[in-house]
Amino acid sequence: MADDMREASGGIHAEVPELEVRNLCKYFPAGKGRVLKAVDDVSFAIRKGQTLGIVGESGCGKTTCGKTCIGMLTKNSGEVLFQGRDVHGMSKKERFDFTGKVQMIFQDPYASLDPHQKVYHIIAEGIRVHRLAKNRKDEEGQVMRLLEMVGLNTEHANRNVHEFSGGQRQRIGIARALSVNPEFLFCDEPISALDVSIQAQIINLLAELKAKRNLTMLFIAHDLSMVKHISDHIGVMYLGNLVEMSPSDELYGKPYHPYTEALLSAVPIADPDASEKRKRILLLGDIPSPVNPPKGCRFCERCTKRMEVCREVRPSLKEISDGHFAACHLYD
């Protein structure tokens, strides 16, 4: 299955993906001997220069998955390989080198940046830690170029973070992440805390930077309409499981999993006539507890297409069409 997902994400067997995840599990103790299965047997791969978007409702495990992939959280089982090297088995030196290649853009620009620090010091910190500047003049030049790259003025360098809006703060966060010349960005819902009018600007900026710097990205989101514009492939998560994986355009044109269909039916569309004709799929009940998930398919209690087998047997993620995978008994 891991090899199949490697190909589905644009990789081929002869090529080592930038990031490869095999049967990853991340559990948390929930008291009284119980276990919360936040990420349960997830596999995917991302090829160099591509973006994988992972979408799903709040609490589905997508952020935990991303943080475990870059070593911010320890795994329970499975493998995470970055450029063929085990992320969770690195030496101290390897880990330091890894932090120069992999950076994170956080969800909340208000919480992730010190409001009383000057913008210059926030961006320059990574340059200093990784010794990327020859001297002070070189450091200043790098900081100013990064500010311009993310659409800010160079005079912003000497202002404190609390003087900026949310969108400007997120641009500062992006500049900070880019300061060490990373090859991979983990974007953890980087637009969800921003005004709708600003979200598209940040998405366009990230897409532009990806193309200019040949960046690889893991992009976490719950907004399907936004993630489409930056992702080459999209994975859909539900209750710790990856239930569908597909090239971006194909997922929107022909979703296979009932959960994906329901998510897409709720995405607003600009055409009022098409919007009126489209049928909204309403899900049954509430999301089950990840501490005590259903025995079979974790989506079965909310699915309008469920069968008896769905309650008893957990479906595996299998290829339904070329590069398009779904975990659903409808395709058995």
Phi and psi in degrees as a GROMACS rama.xvg file:
@    title "Ramachandran Plot"
@    xaxis  label "Phi"
@    yaxis  label "Psi"
@TYPE xy
-61.5871  -39.9409  ALA-2
-65.1578  -39.7609  ASP-3
-62.5799  -43.5825  ASP-4
-67.4331  -30.2816  MET-5
-61.6687  -43.3941  ARG-6
-70.5046  -37.8109  GLU-7
-64.2328  -28.951  ALA-8
-89.8218  16.0853  SER-9
98.9168  0.664945  GLY-10
-91.5266  165.73  GLY-11
-130.057  159.865  ILE-12
-60.4101  -28.8297  HIS-13
-79.4732  -11.1439  ALA-14
-114.057  132.664  GLU-15
-81.5347  122.525  VAL-16
-64.4223  157.274  PRO-17
-63.2055  -44.6096  GLU-18
-133.089  129.614  LEU-19
-129.846  127.032  GLU-20
-117.661  125.875  VAL-21
-124.344  113.626  ARG-22
50.4876  44.6933  ASN-23
-72.8463  132.919  LEU-24
-128.984  134.713  CYS-25
-135.857  113.658  LYS-26
-115.295  154.621  TYR-27
-127.308  140.31  PHE-28
-66.0692  136.985  PRO-29
-117.499  14.8789  ALA-30
84.7073  151.063  GLY-31
56.2718  34.9613  LYS-32
77.6608  3.40193  GLY-33
-87.243  158.328  ARG-34
-129.448  132.358  VAL-35
-94.3786  115.119  LEU-36
-91.252  85.2964  LYS-37
-70.0157  -40.7429  ALA-38
-131.866  122.449  VAL-39
-132.127  97.5219  ASP-40
64.9929  58.4843  ASP-41
-104.359  133.045  VAL-42
-133.255  137.782  SER-43
-167.493  171.597  PHE-44
-144.296  149.53  ALA-45
-127.958  125.642  ILE-46
-82.707  154.335  ARG-47
-52.3053  131.015  LYS-48
83.1841  2.1199  GLY-49
-109.202  165.514  GLN-50
-122.884  128.096  THR-51
-104.932  121.401  LEU-52
-95.5403  133.506  GLY-53
-115.363  123.709  ILE-54
-123.086  162.235  VAL-55
159.125  167.979  GLY-56
-66.7971  160.568  GLU-57
-57.1665  134.849  SER-58
89.3259  3.39684  GLY-59
-79.0501  -12.1051  CYS-60
106.148  4.73354  GLY-61
-67.2705  -41.4617  LYS-62
-69.4701  -41.0457  THR-63
-60.0693  -39.979  THR-64
-60.416  -48.5596  CYS-65
-61.4675  -43.7314  GLY-66
-66.4447  -33.8744  LYS-67
-71.0533  -34.0065  THR-68
-64.1521  -33.2274  CYS-69
-102.061  11.5587  ILE-70
82.249  8.74649  GLY-71
-71.3535  -27.686  MET-72
-121.905  145.166  LEU-73
-78.2703  148.632  THR-74
-86.5949  161.62  LYS-75
-94.0493  -38.4655  ASN-76
-162.097  172.385  SER-77
95.8167  -173.252  GLY-78
-134.552  143.894  GLU-79
-128.955  118.506  VAL-80
-116.597  125.21  LEU-81
-110.658  118.177  PHE-82
51.746  38.0752  GLN-83
83.9715  -0.00512372  GLY-84
-110.465  141.068  ARG-85
-70.1266  113.217  ASP-86
-61.497  -35.6945  VAL-87
-92.8584  6.60845  HIS-88
-124.925  23.1505  GLY-89
-80.5594  148.025  MET-90
-74.9012  172.909  SER-91
-60.1948  -43.2836  LYS-92
-67.0646  -43.0992  LYS-93
-61.1742  -37.7551  GLU-94
-65.7653  -38.8209  ARG-95
-63.8216  -45.1036  PHE-96
-62.2441  -38.148  ASP-97
-61.8193  -40.0786  PHE-98
-67.9971  -18.9764  THR-99
-80.9568  -25.8022  GLY-100
-92.5553  -25.5  LYS-101
-123.078  125.134  VAL-102
-130.616  161.415  GLN-103
-121.779  139.126  MET-104
-108.707  121.559  ILE-105
-85.0849  163.256  PHE-106
-70.2232  -44.8106  GLN-107
-109.598  104.705  ASP-108
-68.6345  -13.4648  PRO-109
-81.2119  -33.0662  TYR-110
-92.5658  -23.6033  ALA-111
-89.4046  -8.26272  SER-112
-121.971  136.684  LEU-113
-68.6255  115.111  ASP-114
-65.0383  -19.2354  PRO-115
-99.9862  1.34691  HIS-116
-90.3705  150.992  GLN-117
-77.7865  148.183  LYS-118
-57.3022  -40.5534  VAL-119
-56.2377  -47.6856  TYR-120
-68.5687  -33.8183  HIS-121
-63.753  -44.6771  ILE-122
-75.4511  -35.7367  ILE-123
-75.3768  -19.1158  ALA-124
-55.7465  -48.9505  GLU-125
-64.4718  -37.1863  GLY-126
-61.0017  -40.3559  ILE-127
-71.5189  -45.8085  ARG-128
-59.5447  -41.4787  VAL-129
-94.9462  6.33341  HIS-130
52.6892  55.4282  ARG-131
-97.9223  -2.89212  LEU-132
-113.883  140.597  ALA-133
-72.7868  -35.2972  LYS-134
-159.902  -177.03  ASN-135
-62.3206  -39.8973  ARG-136
-63.7  -41.181  LYS-137
-64.2037  -41.9868  ASP-138
-60.5362  -45.9103  GLU-139
-60.3641  -41.9576  GLU-140
-62.2447  -41.1919  GLY-141
-64.0093  -43.5861  GLN-142
-62.4136  -44.8079  VAL-143
-64.3987  -39.7828  MET-144
-65.031  -37.5644  ARG-145
-66.5402  -40.5903  LEU-146
-60.4024  -45.5402  LEU-147
-65.8207  -35.7491  GLU-148
-62.4801  -34.9825  MET-149
-96.6824  9.44769  VAL-150
87.2777  23.3398  GLY-151
-112.515  160.546  LEU-152
-84.8948  149.208  ASN-153
-64.3181  -27.8928  THR-154
-69.7857  -12.5964  GLU-155
-68.3922  -16.3233  HIS-156
-58.738  -34.1915  ALA-157
-99.1041  16.1177  ASN-158
-103.168  154.217  ARG-159
-79.1155  152.432  ASN-160
-60.5043  -34.1424  VAL-161
-65.2503  -10.871  HIS-162
-82.9778  -4.20773  GLU-163
-107.565  156.032  PHE-164
-76.1965  173.5  SER-165
-61.8085  -43.8297  GLY-166
-63.6076  -40.306  GLY-167
-66.4445  -39.1574  GLN-168
-63.4915  -38.5567  ARG-169
-67.1541  -33.6411  GLN-170
-64.523  -37.2197  ARG-171
-64.6291  -41.9995  ILE-172
-61.7177  -37.7014  GLY-173
-67.5934  -42.1628  ILE-174
-61.5603  -41.2475  ALA-175
-60.323  -44.5604  ARG-176
-63.4089  -36.8678  ALA-177
-80.0086  -11.2765  LEU-178
-61.9671  -24.5173  SER-179
-100.957  14.1043  VAL-180
55.1985  56.2801  ASN-181
-70.8247  162.694  PRO-182
-105.417  -17.5403  GLU-183
-137.806  133.948  PHE-184
-119.22  129.522  LEU-185
-100.337  111.203  PHE-186
-103.327  107.825  CYS-187
-95.1456  90.423  ASP-188
46.4931  56.352  GLU-189
-70.4493  -6.32718  PRO-190
-117.645  -4.98848  ILE-191
-67.255  -24.8758  SER-192
-93.058  4.20598  ALA-193
-103.498  158.577  LEU-194
-61.6818  149.255  ASP-195
-57.5134  -36.4054  VAL-196
-65.8174  -22.2607  SER-197
-96.6625  -24.2992  ILE-198
-56.365  -45.9955  GLN-199
-63.1941  -34.7544  ALA-200
-63.3396  -42.5723  GLN-201
-69.6184  -40.1526  ILE-202
-60.539  -45.5396  ILE-203
-64.0682  -38.1313  ASN-204
-63.1236  -46.3738  LEU-205
-63.9472  -39.4162  LEU-206
-64.4473  -39.3406  ALA-207
-66.4789  -43.8414  GLU-208
-66.1735  -38.408  LEU-209
-57.7329  -46.3354  LYS-210
-68.2792  -42.2575  ALA-211
-68.0281  -38.2561  LYS-212
-107.941  5.48214  ARG-213
53.8834  46.1906  ASN-214
-79.3637  148.818  LEU-215
-103.17  139.747  THR-216
-134.579  144.093  MET-217
-111.655  113.927  LEU-218
-114.588  113.691  PHE-219
-94.6157  134.791  ILE-220
-158.834  160.859  ALA-221
-114.276  -5.9358  HIS-222
-96.9389  101.951  ASP-223
-63.6369  -31.233  LEU-224
-68.2201  -32.6811  SER-225
-82.4758  -41.7545  MET-226
-65.9916  -24.9564  VAL-227
-59.2552  -36.6364  LYS-228
-75.7003  -13.3081  HIS-229
-119.762  -13.0884  ILE-230
-99.7381  139.001  SER-231
-82.5156  -39.576  ASP-232
-129.983  154.665  HIS-233
-130.928  132.974  ILE-234
-111.099  138.322  GLY-235
-109.006  124.357  VAL-236
-107.966  144.26  MET-237
-143.688  119.7  TYR-238
51.0456  47.3658  LEU-239
87.6169  -7.91054  GLY-240
-110.077  147.919  ASN-241
-87.4053  114.981  LEU-242
-101.632  -17.141  VAL-243
-156.327  145.932  GLU-244
-145.54  130.502  MET-245
-160.529  157.163  SER-246
-55.2525  145.116  PRO-247
-54.5141  -53.0451  SER-248
-62.5412  -37.6152  ASP-249
-68.8124  -36.1433  GLU-250
-61.7232  -41.8758  LEU-251
-73.4392  -30.5788  TYR-252
-82.4353  -33.1398  GLY-253
-149.882  76.9593  LYS-254
-71.342  143.686  PRO-255
-100.822  -39.863  TYR-256
-80.5786  137.656  HIS-257
-56.9123  -32.0139  PRO-258
-67.703  -42.4176  TYR-259
-63.141  -41.2557  THR-260
-58.0385  -42.178  GLU-261
-66.8448  -41.8348  ALA-262
-61.2258  -46.0632  LEU-263
-67.4844  -29.8787  LEU-264
-68.4398  -17.344  SER-265
-95.8171  -5.18391  ALA-266
-75.2098  124.744  VAL-267
-63.8734  143.133  PRO-268
-124.649  150.372  ILE-269
-74.2414  -28.1943  ALA-270
-78.1242  111.853  ASP-271
-64.5021  -34.0816  PRO-272
-67.6281  -44.9765  ASP-273
-66.0084  -36.4194  ALA-274
-65.211  -38.0138  SER-275
-69.8394  -33.4512  GLU-276
-79.0087  -25.5349  LYS-277
-71.0809  139.194  ARG-278
-92.2611  123.816  LYS-279
-80.059  129.984  ARG-280
-94.5878  115.447  ILE-281
-95.6309  126.67  LEU-282
-80.5179  147.95  LEU-283
-82.3212  145.325  LEU-284
57.6153  -158.396  GLY-285
-113.779  165.15  ASP-286
-66.3365  129.337  ILE-287
-63.2862  162.719  PRO-288
-72.759  132.284  SER-289
-68.1557  -11.2711  PRO-290
-78.0258  -31.4959  VAL-291
-136.25  68.6746  ASN-292
-73.2013  160.906  PRO-293
-57.6981  152.957  PRO-294
-65.0647  -43.8268  LYS-295
-93.8588  -122.526  GLY-296
-68.5917  130.333  CYS-297
-71.7766  -13.3011  ARG-298
-97.0001  -5.64762  PHE-299
-59.7525  -36.7078  CYS-300
-69.4906  -15.369  GLU-301
-111.521  -1.2209  ARG-302
-89.9691  133.392  CYS-303
-80.6835  -8.23092  THR-304
-113.069  15.5661  LYS-305
-65.6807  150.471  ARG-306
-123.358  173.144  MET-307
-61.8685  -37.8001  GLU-308
-62.41  -27.7644  VAL-309
-63.0483  -31.3613  CYS-310
-75.8857  -23.2957  ARG-311
-107.259  -31.5222  GLU-312
-122.684  126.683  VAL-313
-75.5106  122.751  ARG-314
-73.9739  143.568  PRO-315
-90.1828  156.665  SER-316
-78.1033  115.356  LEU-317
-131.365  155.987  LYS-318
-78.2819  118.168  GLU-319
-92.3071  -41.9007  ILE-320
-139.634  177.545  SER-321
-55.1224  109.596  ASP-322
74.4489  7.23154  GLY-323
-116.907  114.618  HIS-324
-111.988  146.641  PHE-325
-149.097  146.524  ALA-326
-106.031  89.4836  ALA-327
-156.713  133.985  CYS-328
-69.8023  -12.573  HIS-329
-61.2979  -22.1554  LEU-330
-107.169  14.6546  TYR-331
